[in-house]
Amino acid sequence: MRVITFQEPGRVSVGLEPAAELVPGSVRVRTLYSGVSAGTELTAYRGTNPYLHRKWDTERRLFLDGRTHAYPLTGWGYQEVGEVVEAAPDVAEPAVGSVVWGIWGHRAEAVVPAARLAGHVLPPDATPLHAVFARVGAIALNAVHAADIHLGDQIAIFGQGVIGLLATRLAVLSGARVVAADAIPARLELARKYGAAETFDVQAGSVAEFMRKRVEGADTAIELSGSHLGLQEAIRTVRRGGRVVAAGFYQGDGLGLRLGEEFHHNQVQLVSSQIGGVASWLSHRWDVERLQRTFMEVVHRGELDVSDLVTHLVPVDDAPAAFDLIDKHQSEVLQLVFTFEESQ
């Protein structure tokens, strides 16, 4: 069975692994599509992921000396969609023939606990490809929840990649007036299609100054570019006492952050949003599973069309070239998805 491996920084291979044994309580899923999260997976491809250089202590929740993961990294992936082709005798749901979404990595086949796929069966009229957005959609929804949006709020969203575009649409559905910021015209055009009231090309000037000409500043900014400079501008953009949701995966030292300026003088709230958990004030009602299911319900109802986000459908055997493309020409790619139809 085909599987993608990061062998070392800058080198990806597609190899073979034996089929896993079907154990009680599990199903065998044959992969149809596997979506790439460009931000997170580039940290593995480039070797910048903190897990490769620091050890994450899960009990103390601290990074310490050492490392958590080491190359080769096999089976990384962000969201998969597949067909259940076999079920253990003690499993009734999901049934054989069901199309399900979940996380089992960039591999052609996986044995998955049936309990993990509860609520993950696609309706008969659903488009299987759309389910590759369940996880990234949950990340976007998590950031929107952390922003604590109210009807009529002025929101600036920095970064209109896949997650930024989804956050733009979800913020609009939540009642916000959104200004979408990015440097790529095609992405700003999609942001307008998703309901952004205004868009701003960050190469043309300052989002903060642009917002101040219209309102006193954004009530909230959601930063999804993963750039420290983007985070600094988001901090500058919100009004006094405003909130910045830092939802990008920032790498290395925070060069460009000037915390003695607007952050200090405007008493800006800085909130982290990460898919490992939900906003603390919502944890009694929400969890990551609910985020994912809610996002997929929004897609199924037709309130968010993800069709235009898939820019590249790539056979799994072309994975090395695909990651090279994302690394060197990231602006050309929105959502890249691996296909596995001929890789069994």
ABEGO torsion letter per residue (X at the ends): XBBBBBABBGBBBBBBBBBBBBBBGBBBBBBABBBBBAAAAAAAAAGABAAAABBBBAAAGBBBBEBABBOBBBGBBABBBBBBABBBAABAOBBBGBBBBEBAEBBABBBBBAAAABGABBBAABBAAAAAAAAAAAAAAAAAAAAGBBBGBBBBBBEABAAAAAAAAAAAAAGBBBBBBBABAAAAAAAAAAGBABBBBAAAEBAAAAAAAABAEBABBBBAAGBAAAAAAAAAABBBGBBBBBABBBBEBBBGBBAABAAAAAGBBBBBBBAABBBAAAAAABBAAAAAAAAAAAAAAGABBAAAABABBBBAAAAAAAAAAAAABAAABBBBBBBAAAAX
